[in-house]
Amino acid sequence: SSGASITVRDILAASQGQPVPQGGYQCMACCRLFPTLWSVKTHIQHSSQEGYSCKVYYRRLKALWEKEHKEQEAAAPRV
């Protein structure tokens, strides 16, 4: 659904394997760095007001993950 909320887990999953200099967290959509996970989440929620489309990026990414997960479940043999 297009109204899916972006969670902290989604943010962490998107950034897996991406080293971030100085510690902190990076928005994978616009590559800006933030000191806390909460600040990244807030940025994503209000990104359109700042002229960014980060919320759209994360929503589409989450939708793709959910679709992939459903396809994997459907392909898994029933026991």
Backbone as a printed PyTorch tensor [residue, N CA C, xyz], in Angstrom:
tensor([[[  0.8390,  -1.1980,   0.0000],
         [  0.0000,   0.0000,   0.0000],
         [  0.8680,   1.2390,   0.0000]],

        [[  0.4070,   2.2990,  -0.6290],
         [  1.2070,   3.5210,  -0.7250],
         [  1.2680,   4.2530,   0.6080]],

        [[  0.4190,   3.8990,   1.5550],
         [  0.4110,   4.5480,   2.8600],
         [  1.2720,   3.8480,   3.8880]],

        [[  2.0650,   2.8670,   3.4560],
         [  2.9060,   2.1170,   4.3930],
         [  3.8730,   3.0570,   5.0940]],

        [[  3.9470,   2.9460,   6.4060],
         [  4.8520,   3.8180,   7.1370],
         [  6.2480,   3.2200,   7.1300]],

        [[  7.2350,   4.0900,   7.1120],
         [  8.6320,   3.6790,   7.1080],
         [  9.0680,   3.5190,   8.5550]],

        [[  9.5970,   2.3590,   8.8660],
         [ 10.0230,   2.0790,  10.2320],
         [ 11.5380,   2.1780,  10.3560]],

        [[ 11.9980,   2.1930,  11.5880],
         [ 13.4310,   2.2010,  11.8620],
         [ 14.0620,   0.9460,  11.2490]],

        [[ 13.3630,  -0.1740,  11.3380],
         [ 13.8620,  -1.4330,  10.7510],
         [ 14.0650,  -1.2790,   9.2460]],

        [[ 13.1460,  -0.5780,   8.5630],
         [ 13.2790,  -0.3530,   7.1200],
         [ 14.5230,   0.4790,   6.8210]],

        [[ 14.7450,   1.5070,   7.6200],
         [ 15.9060,   2.3790,   7.4160],
         [ 17.1970,   1.5870,   7.5880]],

        [[ 17.2580,   0.7860,   8.6400],
         [ 18.4530,  -0.0210,   8.8890],
         [ 18.6630,  -1.0640,   7.7960]],

        [[ 17.5780,  -1.6860,   7.3370],
         [ 17.6970,  -2.6920,   6.2860],
         [ 18.2100,  -2.0790,   4.9880]],

        [[ 17.7510,  -0.8840,   4.6670],
         [ 18.1850,  -0.2120,   3.4400],
         [ 19.6610,   0.1510,   3.4890]],

        [[ 20.1720,   0.4230,   4.6730],
         [ 21.5630,   0.8670,   4.7870],
         [ 22.5400,  -0.2600,   5.1130]],

        [[ 22.0620,  -1.5020,   5.1580],
         [ 22.9370,  -2.6340,   5.4780],
         [ 24.1190,  -2.6700,   4.5280]],

        [[ 25.2930,  -2.8430,   5.1000],
         [ 26.4980,  -2.9660,   4.2990],
         [ 27.0450,  -1.6590,   3.7770]],

        [[ 26.4280,  -0.5510,   4.1330],
         [ 26.9120,   0.7520,   3.6870],
         [ 27.6410,   1.4390,   4.8310]],

        [[ 28.9700,   1.5100,   4.7620],
         [ 29.6930,   2.1670,   5.8460],
         [ 29.3890,   3.6690,   5.8810]],

        [[ 29.2230,   4.1920,   7.0820],
         [ 28.9270,   5.6150,   7.2440],
         [ 30.0810,   6.2500,   8.0120]],

        [[ 30.7330,   7.2510,   7.4190],
         [ 31.8330,   7.9100,   8.1280],
         [ 31.3440,   8.6680,   9.3560]],

        [[ 32.1670,   8.8140,  10.3360],
         [ 31.8910,   9.5450,  11.5880],
         [ 30.7660,   8.9340,  12.4100]],

        [[ 30.3700,   7.7210,  12.1440],
         [ 29.2220,   7.1690,  12.8560],
         [ 27.9690,   7.8740,  12.3900]],

        [[ 26.8750,   7.5670,  12.9710],
         [ 25.6260,   8.1850,  12.5510],
         [ 24.9270,   7.3370,  11.5140]],

        [[ 23.9710,   7.9420,  10.8200],
         [ 23.1340,   7.2190,   9.8790],
         [ 22.9620,   8.0290,   8.6100]],

        [[ 22.8470,   7.3150,   7.4940],
         [ 22.7220,   7.9770,   6.2060],
         [ 21.3740,   7.6750,   5.5930]],

        [[ 20.7400,   8.6910,   5.0580],
         [ 19.5250,   8.4990,   4.2690],
         [ 19.9830,   7.9200,   2.9330]],

        [[ 19.4970,   6.7320,   2.5970],
         [ 19.9440,   6.0690,   1.3820],
         [ 19.3620,   6.7140,   0.1290]],

        [[ 18.3750,   7.5750,   0.2760],
         [ 17.7710,   8.2350,  -0.8780],
         [ 18.5650,   9.4720,  -1.2990]],

        [[ 18.9240,  10.3180,  -0.3390],
         [ 19.6070,  11.5780,  -0.6780],
         [ 21.0600,  11.6030,  -0.2060]],

        [[ 21.4720,  10.5630,   0.5360],
         [ 22.8510,  10.3990,   1.0170],
         [ 23.2640,  11.3960,   2.0980]],

        [[ 22.3110,  12.1300,   2.6630],
         [ 22.6490,  13.0390,   3.7680],
         [ 22.9220,  12.2260,   5.0280]],

        [[ 23.8220,  12.7300,   5.8610],
         [ 24.1660,  12.0620,   7.1140],
         [ 23.4190,  12.6890,   8.2790]],

        [[ 23.0410,  11.8390,   9.2440],
         [ 22.3160,  12.2870,  10.4180],
         [ 22.9290,  11.6490,  11.6560]],

        [[ 22.8990,  12.3560,  12.7810],
         [ 23.5470,  11.8440,  13.9970],
         [ 22.8020,  10.6840,  14.6550]],

        [[ 21.4910,  10.6230,  14.4930],
         [ 20.7050,   9.5710,  15.1560],
         [ 19.7360,   8.9350,  14.1650]],

        [[ 19.3040,   7.7330,  14.4920],
         [ 18.3150,   7.0390,  13.6810],
         [ 16.9950,   7.8090,  13.6680]],

        [[ 16.6550,   8.3870,  14.8210],
         [ 15.4220,   9.1750,  14.9200],
         [ 15.4650,  10.3750,  13.9670]],

        [[ 16.6300,  11.0090,  13.8530],
         [ 16.7260,  12.1800,  12.9730],
         [ 16.5830,  11.7810,  11.5050]],

        [[ 17.0640,  10.5910,  11.1210],
         [ 16.8710,  10.1150,   9.7500],
         [ 15.3880,   9.8610,   9.5040]],

        [[ 14.7330,   9.2080,  10.4500],
         [ 13.3060,   8.9050,  10.3070],
         [ 12.4880,  10.1960,  10.1800]],

        [[ 12.7970,  11.1770,  10.9940],
         [ 12.1130,  12.4680,  10.9270],
         [ 12.3640,  13.1350,   9.5710]],

        [[ 13.6100,  13.0840,   9.1090],
         [ 13.9500,  13.6420,   7.7990],
         [ 13.1230,  12.9910,   6.7010]],

        [[ 13.0280,  11.6500,   6.7270],
         [ 12.2810,  10.9310,   5.7000],
         [ 10.8070,  11.3370,   5.7290]],

        [[ 10.2380,  11.4240,   6.9300],
         [  8.8220,  11.7770,   7.0510],
         [  8.5330,  13.1770,   6.5270]],

        [[  9.4910,  14.1070,   6.6620],
         [  9.2740,  15.4960,   6.2660],
         [ 10.1010,  15.8950,   5.0490]],

        [[ 10.6120,  14.9090,   4.3210],
         [ 11.5270,  15.1970,   3.2140],
         [ 10.8910,  16.0510,   2.1180]],

        [[  9.6140,  15.8690,   1.8560],
         [  8.9840,  16.6530,   0.7900],
         [  8.9680,  18.1420,   1.1230]],

        [[  8.8810,  18.4730,   2.4050],
         [  8.9010,  19.8770,   2.8190],
         [ 10.2880,  20.4890,   2.6080]],

        [[ 11.3170,  19.6320,   2.5690],
         [ 12.6890,  20.0820,   2.3620],
         [ 13.0960,  20.0200,   0.8880]],

        [[ 12.1770,  19.5640,   0.0270],
         [ 12.4750,  19.4730,  -1.3960],
         [ 13.0870,  18.1440,  -1.8110]],

        [[ 13.0100,  17.1390,  -0.9570],
         [ 13.5410,  15.8180,  -1.2610],
         [ 12.3900,  14.8340,  -1.4580]],

        [[ 12.6790,  13.7230,  -2.1290],
         [ 11.6610,  12.6820,  -2.3230],
         [ 12.0460,  11.3970,  -1.5960]],

        [[ 12.7130,  11.5240,  -0.4750],
         [ 13.2000,  10.3690,   0.2770],
         [ 12.0690,   9.4570,   0.7320]],

        [[ 10.9450,  10.0440,   1.1300],
         [  9.8150,   9.2470,   1.6000],
         [  9.3150,   8.3410,   0.4720]],

        [[  9.2680,   8.8650,  -0.7330],
         [  8.8470,   8.0850,  -1.8930],
         [  9.8150,   6.9310,  -2.1130]],

        [[ 11.1120,   7.1940,  -2.0180],
         [ 12.1400,   6.1600,  -2.1860],
         [ 11.9410,   5.0250,  -1.1920]],

        [[ 11.8230,   5.3660,   0.0840],
         [ 11.6790,   4.3360,   1.1120],
         [ 10.3520,   3.5810,   0.9920]],

        [[  9.2910,   4.2720,   0.6150],
         [  7.9970,   3.5900,   0.4380],
         [  8.0660,   2.5940,  -0.7110]],

        [[  8.7030,   3.0030,  -1.8150],
         [  8.8280,   2.0940,  -2.9590],
         [  9.7270,   0.9130,  -2.6160]],

        [[ 10.7990,   1.1860,  -1.8940],
         [ 11.6980,   0.1230,  -1.4740],
         [ 10.9600,  -0.8750,  -0.5870]],

        [[ 10.1810,  -0.3620,   0.3560],
         [  9.4220,  -1.2390,   1.2510],
         [  8.4010,  -2.0530,   0.4600]],

        [[  7.7380,  -1.4380,  -0.5020],
         [  6.7660,  -2.1500,  -1.3280],
         [  7.4440,  -3.2680,  -2.1180]],

        [[  8.6420,  -3.0000,  -2.6370],
         [  9.3850,  -4.0370,  -3.3580],
         [  9.7580,  -5.1910,  -2.4420]],

        [[ 10.2060,  -4.8760,  -1.2180],
         [ 10.5510,  -5.9210,  -0.2560],
         [  9.3370,  -6.7770,   0.0620]],

        [[  8.1810,  -6.1270,   0.2820],
         [  6.9690,  -6.8620,   0.6080],
         [  6.5340,  -7.7570,  -0.5510]],

        [[  6.6490,  -7.2540,  -1.7690],
         [  6.3030,  -8.0360,  -2.9580],
         [  7.2400,  -9.2400,  -3.0760]],

        [[  8.5300,  -8.9920,  -2.8910],
         [  9.5160, -10.0700,  -2.9660],
         [  9.2480, -11.1320,  -1.9010]],

        [[  8.9090, -10.6870,  -0.7010],
         [  8.6230, -11.6060,   0.3990],
         [  7.4020, -12.4760,   0.0710]],

        [[  6.3540, -11.8610,  -0.4820],
         [  5.1470, -12.6090,  -0.8510],
         [  5.4460, -13.6240,  -1.9460]],

        [[  6.2930, -13.2300,  -2.9130],
         [  6.6570, -14.1440,  -3.9920],
         [  7.4560, -15.3210,  -3.4610]],

        [[  8.3560, -15.0640,  -2.5040],
         [  9.1360, -16.1380,  -1.9060],
         [  8.2370, -17.0870,  -1.1260]],

        [[  7.2710, -16.5320,  -0.3980],
         [  6.3220, -17.3790,   0.3510],
         [  5.5000, -18.2380,  -0.6030]],

        [[  5.0790, -17.6540,  -1.7060],
         [  4.2550, -18.3930,  -2.6720],
         [  5.0660, -19.4940,  -3.3520]],

        [[  6.3620, -19.2680,  -3.5430],
         [  7.2130, -20.2340,  -4.2050],
         [  7.7040, -21.3370,  -3.2630]],

        [[  7.6220, -21.0890,  -1.9550],
         [  8.1100, -22.0660,  -0.9830],
         [  7.1790, -23.2780,  -0.9630]],

        [[  7.7620, -24.4590,  -0.9040],
         [  6.9230, -25.6680,  -0.8480],
         [  6.1600, -25.7440,   0.4680]],

        [[  4.9230, -26.1560,   0.3870],
         [  4.0940, -26.3070,   1.5930],
         [  4.4460, -27.6280,   2.2680]],

        [[  4.5580, -27.5830,   3.5810],
         [  4.9070, -28.8050,   4.3270],
         [  3.6970, -29.2930,   5.0960]]])
